[in-house]
């Protein structure tokens, strides 16, 4: 797998790419909203809660319910979300079909796997460990790891620097516009997956490749968009 491509590492986004976590994230958000006397976020609107990190998530959830939080209240509500989420990170969360096999294939091909996520690093590592994926992951960069987060290119570039890998030796896989923008700005080849949480068709995100299943990585040279 991928032996013919000049990549030393494949970097994955987490939520919506490696793992299906929307239910646990939304449940924690909805507990915070309930404590504020507000209605839950349900249906497709839940997808808008992923991708930008916890603070932006809570801000958006309250805005969807017609309330704008000041900075102090936003910090308090974000901390509240983090406590709820930490207590139940994987109640409904599972790897997407084919994720574990793809990580195994990469390992067998001598290509490292890493994760770059707008989750905090501790939470990301905890979830990957609970889902038994962490042994196949060489490194993890969260929103708090380098003080920047996607779509800022340094989220990817500083992870690569820590791993001793150049941008042209990396391949990024994600599900959102933030993933594609970060990879583009970092000079990293990028694929967008169709099974994630993007509110826009992934064919419109501007990725180099579109993956309909994890096994498409094996044929990435023939799926260029």
PyMOL commands that set and color helices and strands:
alter all, ss='L'
color gray80, all
select helices_A, chain A and resi 22-35+43-49+54-64+71-87+99-108+121-130+134-136+154-163+167-169+177-186+202-204+214-222
alter helices_A, ss='H'
color red, helices_A
select strands_A, chain A and resi 9-12+19-20+94-95+112-116+139-141+170-174+189-193+209-211
alter strands_A, ss='S'
color yellow, strands_A
deselect
rebuild
show_as cartoon
